[in-house]
């Protein structure tokens, strides 16, 4: 790293203590951008990097709600509006006990680049609460969502900030949030994405992140003259992203052999297909957070307290959460001679593990590129809302496929242009940065 970039990273760590995920995201991006700063001094002169690591707005608020027994609870709500240079803030809401400002800042920072790569006019943001919907009744979740939106509504809008779902925020939560927004604003607008199909939602949206990651992996394999058909895949998680990825892999003739949960992982040598894929929806709806239930039902191997990366497969697609692939996992992936690793989750690979994997010659696609199918399809939902029109599932899937192919090609061409051919991380970071940085220069000191 140059002295300039080292100084910036140090300042970020000093100004944002106890936020390791945010530090990690910034360091990974800045490492790639050295290549740009050498050629474009104007970004350094205008302090673009310094501005991009500071959210345009950080909103924190109290969320009081009442449970079914009449007891009052208080949670914290957040919205990080990171960057609006190329469009209204866009990014999910996460309801999970692990939610902190640092986690949301890392996600919002990544979202800026991810949204830029889609080529759609969307800025970057992220939000949520430390509320845990697991184990709560529908009425309790509704009361929480109504309280959360009663504060958030004044900060969002179809041309200002358009939240979506994320971990802990599915169709049920989006419905309750939208209903409260509509009541408070007295208007029906496309202010949230991930809506129900009969009131403004888009077909393919629940599957989109998983579909998109598989389309990206498909393009990666094509560069080696390979295809999805006949390949084995290691997946983690069992939520929407994993479900979408498993569905698309099966459609394209590949075989998923692992899934995981907080309790461990399963190895299904026969493949996760048909009713097994459908069962993932039942697992998620049960809110038990146990992948062992899958092993019990379908009589396959279960490994308690372990991750699936030691299983030998052709392709690895982490679909669960940040930093789920560490150094020891990277060693296993390298030993297994995996062809490519495609991140479907947000930053699921630690910085050290990523460096080991790429040094070993394994193709590596970062989440900001490979999991952009979710927000890309959210952008398509926004377009349909604006037109008061709905595309068919086939039309949305076609557009999603095109978005992911274009992102893949942009990553490769940008990496080539900046002297690091085949480096998807550099390509994604640089291409995402350039569009936002140029917009910031055009708009002056904002």
SULTA-V778842 format. One record per run of one state. SS is the DSSP state (hx for helix, st for strand, lp for the rest). FROM is the first residue (numbers start at 1). LEN is the number of residues. If there is no record, write none. Layout:
# SULTA-V778842
ss: <SS;SS>
from: <FROM;FROM>
len: <LEN;LEN>
This chain:
# SULTA-V778842
ss: <lp;hx;lp;hx;lp;hx;lp;hx;lp;st;lp;st;lp;st;lp;hx;lp;st;lp;hx;lp;st;lp;st;lp;st;lp;st;lp;hx;lp;st;lp;hx;lp;hx;lp;st;lp;hx;lp;st;lp;st;lp;hx;lp;hx;lp;st;lp;hx;lp;st;lp;st;lp;hx;lp;st;lp;st;lp;hx;lp;st;lp;hx;lp;hx;lp;hx;lp;hx;lp>
from: <1;3;16;20;40;41;46;48;53;57;67;72;84;89;96;101;118;124;130;138;156;157;158;161;165;166;167;169;170;171;186;192;193;197;200;208;223;232;236;240;252;255;262;264;268;275;287;292;299;301;305;308;311;315;318;325;326;327;336;340;343;349;350;351;360;363;366;367;371;373;388;393;418;424;444>
len: <2;13;4;20;1;5;2;5;4;10;5;12;5;7;5;17;6;6;8;18;1;1;3;4;1;1;2;1;1;15;6;1;4;3;8;15;9;4;4;12;3;7;2;4;7;12;5;7;2;4;3;3;4;3;7;1;1;9;4;3;6;1;1;9;3;3;1;4;2;15;5;25;6;20;3>
